[in-house]
Structure formats: C-alpha cells, structure tokens
Amino acid sequence: MYLNNPNIKLPENPDTIVWKYLDLSKFLDLLMSKKLFMSRSDKFEDQYEGTFSEPTYEEIKKLSIDNPDFLHYYKTHREKVAISSWHINEYESFAMWQIFTQNSEGLAIQSTIGRLQNALIPENCYKQYIGEVNYIDYKKEYIPFDDMFFPFLFKRKSFQYEREVRIITDVAEKKISLNDGLKINVDICQLIEKIYIHPKSENWYKNLVIELVKQLGFDFTIEKSDLESDILI
C-alpha cells in the first residue's frame, strides 16, 4: 500500500486506466526482479523536474535570506526523490508509442490507479506516494511549497500531453544515496492488468514475449496493439 497524503490529488475513480510504455529489456527486468525501477528526479530529460516556478522561487529566495540552508535543502532534495511515470488514458496512445519505445520492439503495461495503489509493498525505509501531475505556466503560476512533494507534481504546460500520474519515493530521511534511481518492491500481478505489444511488431516478437512471460511464471493477457490493424475497406 502507498501512504495517503490529503494534499496530493488523484483521479477519484480507482478504475482510471494508466499505461507505462517501455522496451523489452526493462519489462523483463521488472518481471525477473519483481521490482519497479524509479528514476532519480534530477536525471530526467526535463531540467525543470522537481524545481519551482518563477513566482515560487522568488518567494523562497526571500525566505532564504535569513536561512540559506532553506534554499539549499530544496535544491538537494531532488537527489533524494525517485519517480515512476504512468500515462492516464482510456486508450493506448500513438504518441506514447513513438516517444517511449525504440523501433518496433516495445510494449505497454496497462494498469489502473487502484492497481498502482495496491501494488506498492510497504517500505520501512522511505516514503511513497502516488499523485497526478499539474501542468502550469512556470513564468506566471505559483507552486505551493508547504509539502515537500509538490515540486515533483508540477510540470510545464509543454508536457501536458503526458497526462502523467507518478509514483514518488523519498529516501531523504534514511540518508540513502541514489545513483540513477531506485528499485522498489511491487506486487507484479497487481501492477499489471494487461500487456500490449508494439503496433509495428512482427508476430514472432509477440510470440517471443508470450513465451518469455510464461517461462517466468506469469499469466498476463497479452495482445498486439490494434493501432495498425487492417482497414475495413
């Protein structure tokens, strides 16, 4: 189970569908280790990840005049937070296939908000939350900073297409050092509802995925994406 934080918002319906698009090697690592990899927040391509909007930064700078450690703590906290990103969508997304999978050898995990919540196995050594990302204008809009997780739940409007929900892990209290990220324990059968194979993949690739999943002892429904299905005229 994940920790409940009333300040962090999620879709109310636990059956809201979410997706994770990834390549075969990362998928197999998930199944074999039974652990979900989470990237360190300052290792994302977006350099604004975990930072504040301009109005918020100006306010924090004022507060830091008498307490310089205040600003330093917020900057270094990014090194202590790891994130797993999921895409909210009732249907699979052509854009997400393009962005997050290489060539035609990728796949997508279909899950739900409720499954994500139930898949997290309690960890004694750090805090975990799930939250929906807000997309704002970083030059004009304000990010609250009364909760240490808020900077990781806001992104620039340019990323609105991601429709992202995040699993967030904070290791700051236990002084754990993160390199590229962190692997957390998850209940794989709760996490994964269905698997979709890349729409441009060959049949042999789908059969390979089915065989590998079977050999690893799992029984997921595996389907080929229908984005490339035959036209009817």
Contacts in CASP RR format, 6 or more apart in sequence:
PFRMAT RR
TARGET T0000
AUTHOR 0000-0000-0000
METHOD contacts of the structure
MODEL  1
MYLNNPNIKLPENPDTIVWKYLDLSKFLDLLMSKKLFMSRSDKFEDQYEG
TFSEPTYEEIKKLSIDNPDFLHYYKTHREKVAISSWHINEYESFAMWQIF
TQNSEGLAIQSTIGRLQNALIPENCYKQYIGEVNYIDYKKEYIPFDDMFF
PFLFKRKSFQYEREVRIITDVAEKKISLNDGLKINVDICQLIEKIYIHPK
SENWYKNLVIELVKQLGFDFTIEKSDLESDILI
1 117 0 8 1.000
1 118 0 8 1.000
1 120 0 8 1.000
1 122 0 8 1.000
2 116 0 8 1.000
2 117 0 8 1.000
2 120 0 8 1.000
2 128 0 8 1.000
2 129 0 8 1.000
2 130 0 8 1.000
2 167 0 8 1.000
3 127 0 8 1.000
3 128 0 8 1.000
3 129 0 8 1.000
5 129 0 8 1.000
5 147 0 8 1.000
5 149 0 8 1.000
7 146 0 8 1.000
7 147 0 8 1.000
7 149 0 8 1.000
7 150 0 8 1.000
8 129 0 8 1.000
8 130 0 8 1.000
8 131 0 8 1.000
8 147 0 8 1.000
8 149 0 8 1.000
8 153 0 8 1.000
9 131 0 8 1.000
9 132 0 8 1.000
10 113 0 8 1.000
10 130 0 8 1.000
10 131 0 8 1.000
10 132 0 8 1.000
10 165 0 8 1.000
11 88 0 8 1.000
11 113 0 8 1.000
11 132 0 8 1.000
11 165 0 8 1.000
13 113 0 8 1.000
14 112 0 8 1.000
14 113 0 8 1.000
14 114 0 8 1.000
14 117 0 8 1.000
15 112 0 8 1.000
15 113 0 8 1.000
15 114 0 8 1.000
16 88 0 8 1.000
16 112 0 8 1.000
16 113 0 8 1.000
16 114 0 8 1.000
17 88 0 8 1.000
17 89 0 8 1.000
17 90 0 8 1.000
17 110 0 8 1.000
17 111 0 8 1.000
17 112 0 8 1.000
18 86 0 8 1.000
18 87 0 8 1.000
18 88 0 8 1.000
18 89 0 8 1.000
18 110 0 8 1.000
18 111 0 8 1.000
18 112 0 8 1.000
18 113 0 8 1.000
18 116 0 8 1.000
18 165 0 8 1.000
19 86 0 8 1.000
19 87 0 8 1.000
19 89 0 8 1.000
19 92 0 8 1.000
19 93 0 8 1.000
19 96 0 8 1.000
19 108 0 8 1.000
19 109 0 8 1.000
19 110 0 8 1.000
19 111 0 8 1.000
20 84 0 8 1.000
20 85 0 8 1.000
20 86 0 8 1.000
20 87 0 8 1.000
20 108 0 8 1.000
20 109 0 8 1.000
20 111 0 8 1.000
21 87 0 8 1.000
21 96 0 8 1.000
21 97 0 8 1.000
21 99 0 8 1.000
21 100 0 8 1.000
21 101 0 8 1.000
21 106 0 8 1.000
21 107 0 8 1.000
21 108 0 8 1.000
22 100 0 8 1.000
22 101 0 8 1.000
22 106 0 8 1.000
22 107 0 8 1.000
22 108 0 8 1.000
22 109 0 8 1.000
23 101 0 8 1.000
23 102 0 8 1.000
23 105 0 8 1.000
23 106 0 8 1.000
23 107 0 8 1.000
24 105 0 8 1.000
24 106 0 8 1.000
24 107 0 8 1.000
24 209 0 8 1.000
26 37 0 8 1.000
27 106 0 8 1.000
27 107 0 8 1.000
27 109 0 8 1.000
28 212 0 8 1.000
28 216 0 8 1.000
29 37 0 8 1.000
30 36 0 8 1.000
30 37 0 8 1.000
30 188 0 8 1.000
31 188 0 8 1.000
31 213 0 8 1.000
31 216 0 8 1.000
31 218 0 8 1.000
32 216 0 8 1.000
33 183 0 8 1.000
34 185 0 8 1.000
34 186 0 8 1.000
34 188 0 8 1.000
35 183 0 8 1.000
35 184 0 8 1.000
35 185 0 8 1.000
35 186 0 8 1.000
36 84 0 8 1.000
36 167 0 8 1.000
36 183 0 8 1.000
36 184 0 8 1.000
36 186 0 8 1.000
36 191 0 8 1.000
37 84 0 8 1.000
37 181 0 8 1.000
37 182 0 8 1.000
37 183 0 8 1.000
38 82 0 8 1.000
38 83 0 8 1.000
38 84 0 8 1.000
38 167 0 8 1.000
38 169 0 8 1.000
38 181 0 8 1.000
38 182 0 8 1.000
38 183 0 8 1.000
38 184 0 8 1.000
39 82 0 8 1.000
39 83 0 8 1.000
39 84 0 8 1.000
39 180 0 8 1.000
39 181 0 8 1.000
40 78 0 8 1.000
40 79 0 8 1.000
40 81 0 8 1.000
40 82 0 8 1.000
40 178 0 8 1.000
40 179 0 8 1.000
40 180 0 8 1.000
40 181 0 8 1.000
40 182 0 8 1.000
41 49 0 8 1.000
41 50 0 8 1.000
41 78 0 8 1.000
41 79 0 8 1.000
41 81 0 8 1.000
41 82 0 8 1.000
41 83 0 8 1.000
41 152 0 8 1.000
42 49 0 8 1.000
42 50 0 8 1.000
42 78 0 8 1.000
42 79 0 8 1.000
43 180 0 8 1.000
43 181 0 8 1.000
44 83 0 8 1.000
46 155 0 8 1.000
46 156 0 8 1.000
46 159 0 8 1.000
48 138 0 8 1.000
48 155 0 8 1.000
48 156 0 8 1.000
49 78 0 8 1.000
49 152 0 8 1.000
49 155 0 8 1.000
50 78 0 8 1.000
50 81 0 8 1.000
50 151 0 8 1.000
50 152 0 8 1.000
50 154 0 8 1.000
51 57 0 8 1.000
51 78 0 8 1.000
51 151 0 8 1.000
52 60 0 8 1.000
52 74 0 8 1.000
52 143 0 8 1.000
52 145 0 8 1.000
52 151 0 8 1.000
53 136 0 8 1.000
53 137 0 8 1.000
53 138 0 8 1.000
53 139 0 8 1.000
53 140 0 8 1.000
53 141 0 8 1.000
53 142 0 8 1.000
53 143 0 8 1.000
53 154 0 8 1.000
54 138 0 8 1.000
54 139 0 8 1.000
54 140 0 8 1.000
55 140 0 8 1.000
55 141 0 8 1.000
55 142 0 8 1.000
56 142 0 8 1.000
56 143 0 8 1.000
56 144 0 8 1.000
56 145 0 8 1.000
59 145 0 8 1.000
60 70 0 8 1.000
60 71 0 8 1.000
60 74 0 8 1.000
60 145 0 8 1.000
61 71 0 8 1.000
63 70 0 8 1.000
64 70 0 8 1.000
64 71 0 8 1.000
74 145 0 8 1.000
74 151 0 8 1.000
77 148 0 8 1.000
77 151 0 8 1.000
77 172 0 8 1.000
78 151 0 8 1.000
79 178 0 8 1.000
80 170 0 8 1.000
80 171 0 8 1.000
80 172 0 8 1.000
80 176 0 8 1.000
80 178 0 8 1.000
81 152 0 8 1.000
81 168 0 8 1.000
81 169 0 8 1.000
81 170 0 8 1.000
81 171 0 8 1.000
81 172 0 8 1.000
82 168 0 8 1.000
82 169 0 8 1.000
82 171 0 8 1.000
82 178 0 8 1.000
82 181 0 8 1.000
82 182 0 8 1.000
82 184 0 8 1.000
83 152 0 8 1.000
83 166 0 8 1.000
83 167 0 8 1.000
83 168 0 8 1.000
83 169 0 8 1.000
84 166 0 8 1.000
84 167 0 8 1.000
84 184 0 8 1.000
85 162 0 8 1.000
85 164 0 8 1.000
85 165 0 8 1.000
85 166 0 8 1.000
86 111 0 8 1.000
86 116 0 8 1.000
86 164 0 8 1.000
86 165 0 8 1.000
86 166 0 8 1.000
86 167 0 8 1.000
87 93 0 8 1.000
87 96 0 8 1.000
87 162 0 8 1.000
87 163 0 8 1.000
87 164 0 8 1.000
87 165 0 8 1.000
88 132 0 8 1.000
88 163 0 8 1.000
88 164 0 8 1.000
88 165 0 8 1.000
89 96 0 8 1.000
89 163 0 8 1.000
92 108 0 8 1.000
92 110 0 8 1.000
92 196 0 8 1.000
92 225 0 8 1.000
92 227 0 8 1.000
94 199 0 8 1.000
94 227 0 8 1.000
95 161 0 8 1.000
96 108 0 8 1.000
97 106 0 8 1.000
97 108 0 8 1.000
97 198 0 8 1.000
97 199 0 8 1.000
97 225 0 8 1.000
97 227 0 8 1.000
101 107 0 8 1.000
101 198 0 8 1.000
104 198 0 8 1.000
104 199 0 8 1.000
104 200 0 8 1.000
104 201 0 8 1.000
104 202 0 8 1.000
104 205 0 8 1.000
105 198 0 8 1.000
105 201 0 8 1.000
105 205 0 8 1.000
106 197 0 8 1.000
106 198 0 8 1.000
106 201 0 8 1.000
107 195 0 8 1.000
107 196 0 8 1.000
107 197 0 8 1.000
107 198 0 8 1.000
107 209 0 8 1.000
108 195 0 8 1.000
108 196 0 8 1.000
108 225 0 8 1.000
109 191 0 8 1.000
109 192 0 8 1.000
109 194 0 8 1.000
109 195 0 8 1.000
110 192 0 8 1.000
110 193 0 8 1.000
110 194 0 8 1.000
110 195 0 8 1.000
110 196 0 8 1.000
111 119 0 8 1.000
111 191 0 8 1.000
111 192 0 8 1.000
111 193 0 8 1.000
112 193 0 8 1.000
113 130 0 8 1.000
113 165 0 8 1.000
115 190 0 8 1.000
115 191 0 8 1.000
115 192 0 8 1.000
115 193 0 8 1.000
116 130 0 8 1.000
116 165 0 8 1.000
116 167 0 8 1.000
116 191 0 8 1.000
117 130 0 8 1.000
118 187 0 8 1.000
118 190 0 8 1.000
119 186 0 8 1.000
119 187 0 8 1.000
119 188 0 8 1.000
119 190 0 8 1.000
119 191 0 8 1.000
120 128 0 8 1.000
120 130 0 8 1.000
120 167 0 8 1.000
120 184 0 8 1.000
120 186 0 8 1.000
120 187 0 8 1.000
121 184 0 8 1.000
121 185 0 8 1.000
121 186 0 8 1.000
121 187 0 8 1.000
123 169 0 8 1.000
123 184 0 8 1.000
123 185 0 8 1.000
125 171 0 8 1.000
125 174 0 8 1.000
125 176 0 8 1.000
126 169 0 8 1.000
126 170 0 8 1.000
126 171 0 8 1.000
126 173 0 8 1.000
126 174 0 8 1.000
126 176 0 8 1.000
127 169 0 8 1.000
127 170 0 8 1.000
127 173 0 8 1.000
128 167 0 8 1.000
128 168 0 8 1.000
128 169 0 8 1.000
128 170 0 8 1.000
128 184 0 8 1.000
129 149 0 8 1.000
129 167 0 8 1.000
129 168 0 8 1.000
129 170 0 8 1.000
130 165 0 8 1.000
130 166 0 8 1.000
130 167 0 8 1.000
130 168 0 8 1.000
131 153 0 8 1.000
131 165 0 8 1.000
131 166 0 8 1.000
131 168 0 8 1.000
132 153 0 8 1.000
132 164 0 8 1.000
132 165 0 8 1.000
132 166 0 8 1.000
133 153 0 8 1.000
133 154 0 8 1.000
133 155 0 8 1.000
133 159 0 8 1.000
133 162 0 8 1.000
133 164 0 8 1.000
133 165 0 8 1.000
133 166 0 8 1.000
134 153 0 8 1.000
134 154 0 8 1.000
134 155 0 8 1.000
135 154 0 8 1.000
135 155 0 8 1.000
135 156 0 8 1.000
135 157 0 8 1.000
135 159 0 8 1.000
135 160 0 8 1.000
136 143 0 8 1.000
136 154 0 8 1.000
136 155 0 8 1.000
136 156 0 8 1.000
136 157 0 8 1.000
137 156 0 8 1.000
137 157 0 8 1.000
138 156 0 8 1.000
143 150 0 8 1.000
143 151 0 8 1.000
143 154 0 8 1.000
144 150 0 8 1.000
145 151 0 8 1.000
148 170 0 8 1.000
148 172 0 8 1.000
149 168 0 8 1.000
149 170 0 8 1.000
152 166 0 8 1.000
152 168 0 8 1.000
153 166 0 8 1.000
153 168 0 8 1.000
155 162 0 8 1.000
155 164 0 8 1.000
167 184 0 8 1.000
169 182 0 8 1.000
169 184 0 8 1.000
171 178 0 8 1.000
171 182 0 8 1.000
176 182 0 8 1.000
188 218 0 8 1.000
189 218 0 8 1.000
192 218 0 8 1.000
192 220 0 8 1.000
193 220 0 8 1.000
193 221 0 8 1.000
194 220 0 8 1.000
194 221 0 8 1.000
194 222 0 8 1.000
194 223 0 8 1.000
195 209 0 8 1.000
195 213 0 8 1.000
195 220 0 8 1.000
195 221 0 8 1.000
195 222 0 8 1.000
195 223 0 8 1.000
196 222 0 8 1.000
196 223 0 8 1.000
196 224 0 8 1.000
196 225 0 8 1.000
197 205 0 8 1.000
197 206 0 8 1.000
197 209 0 8 1.000
197 222 0 8 1.000
197 223 0 8 1.000
197 224 0 8 1.000
197 225 0 8 1.000
198 205 0 8 1.000
198 225 0 8 1.000
199 224 0 8 1.000
199 225 0 8 1.000
199 226 0 8 1.000
199 227 0 8 1.000
199 228 0 8 1.000
200 228 0 8 1.000
201 224 0 8 1.000
206 222 0 8 1.000
206 224 0 8 1.000
209 222 0 8 1.000
210 222 0 8 1.000
213 219 0 8 1.000
213 220 0 8 1.000
213 222 0 8 1.000
END
